[in-house]
Amino acid sequence: MKSMKQPLVFPSRRAFLQTSGCGFGMLAFSALAQHAMARDGAKSPHFPARAKRVIFLFMHGGVSHVDTFDYKPLLQKHDGGKLPFATARNVEKSTAEGRLLASPWKFRRHGESGHFVSELFPHLAAEVDRLCFIHSLHSRGQSHGQAVCMLHTGSDNFVRPSVGAWVTYGLGTENENLPGFVAIAPPRGHGGPRNYGSAFLPSRYQATAIGHSGMPIKNARVDYLQDSGGDATDARRRLELIQSLNRRALARDGVEETIEGAIESFELAFRMQSHMPEVLDLSRETRATQAEYGLHDPATENFGRGCLLARRFVEAGVRYVQLSTPFVWDQHSRLREGHERNARSVDRPIAALLRDLDRRGLLQDTLVVWSGEFGRTPVAQGKDGRDHNPQGFTVWMAGAGVKPGFAYGATDEYGYYAVQDKVHMHDFHATLLHLMGLDHTRLTYRYSGRDFRLTDVYGRVVHEILA
């Protein structure tokens, strides 16, 4: 007789699926769900993590860094003059031959850090001592499609897993009843689902999309979250039938990630039905909190809802939350009108998000990232616009693991090229993974005979910005 002190040995997930009968039953479903959680629940990082979760705020269209956070006195002084050096190749002729365009907004130093912020962002200016700026980011992709995919996947032309998919692949999820990766109002164009997809990683690592960028966030839903075909008992019976068919196919075909992915997706979807609605219900927030995020102001209501949802998701254990603006920042003309409207819509909600995370003790282990796909040129396009500029632009981070009230790197004196302490997009991604406790050189996945990673064969961690 075996000693009761010996550890129990459970069958593997695949053996369990292949040897179980077609009758699924409550006990079998529970065991399968627990095994899935053991496999894809929270995983150990490569080393102690500074951040447990990420909120990525994507400003779709390309915010002008020289009009927001990267003050250039010579650009103001030489308004209408010629750029004293050559522009990058493959830019529009009107840009290459254009005249310098001074920022129409005033800059002022803020906080103890004394960092310059333009009058476009008065609420974020009050939080500037929380922010860690990188003023020397540069990327590939002169067009939106290339640059957006580069930002979200590390590749400007190939289909690759998104950053959020890599993070959840490496770290799993903290809540078995919610997805590890959520995309709120994700872009429909410029790569669309590629920007929150899993590509060749198993499908369970792709994001669950909440609406899309073409609809108000107040109308955004998770598709088919509510089961309209009867009570909970009927829903469970339907699930058991579907899963029994999936298990039969798996037993017949052997190792098949597509079928395994379907089984796991159905399991998660069933659990989400009773947990996701509570997270999506903003009426649970106080009126004071809703007002702080700007939900009562038409100008800020939409992005405010997104920021409040992002906080609720990370609070509930979602590992990576991606929130996008619509494609509105692309001011090739009417710069003043467009940037003022766009900045007004996001300024108050983002500042509220930072304060709210801090009050709840979440900012210390949550990394907030703000970025567009590129910046804008210091020379005018047409009369009053700016062209795309991936040669040098600004992003900022806040929260877990980064130096608050700090600025790193610089563009040239007009803001066109990154020239000091340059940070490539691969370096940026390597640093983000490092903050999550992941070594970007070790986070690999074998596909088609080779090991892939988010940073390809490049990338260095920017240790200088780490707290």
Buried (B, 14 or more C-beta within 10 A) or exposed (E): EEEEEEEEEEEEBBEBBBEBEEEBEEEBBEBBBEBBBEBBBBEEBBEEBBBBBBBBBBBBBBBBBBBBBBBBEBBBEBBEBEBEEEBBEEBBEBBBEBEBBBBBBEBEEBBEBEBBBBBBBBBBBBBBBBBBBBBBBBBBBBBBBBBBBBBBBBBBEEEBBBBBBBBBBBBBBBBBBBBBBBBBBBBBEBBBBBBBBBBBBBBBBBBBBBBBBEBEBEEBBBEEBEBEEEEEEEBBEBBBEBBBBBBBBBBEEEEBEEBBBBBBBBBBBBBBBEEBEEBBEBEEBEEEBBBBBBBEBEBBBBBBBBBBBBBBBBBBBBBBBBBBBBBBBBBBBBBBEBBBEBBBBBBBBBBBBBBBBBEEEBBEBBBBBBBBBBBBBBBBBBEBBBBBBBBBBBBBBBBBBBBBBBBBBBBBBBBBBBBEBBBBBBBBBBBBBBBBBBBBBEBBBEEEEEEBBBBBEBBBBBEEBBE
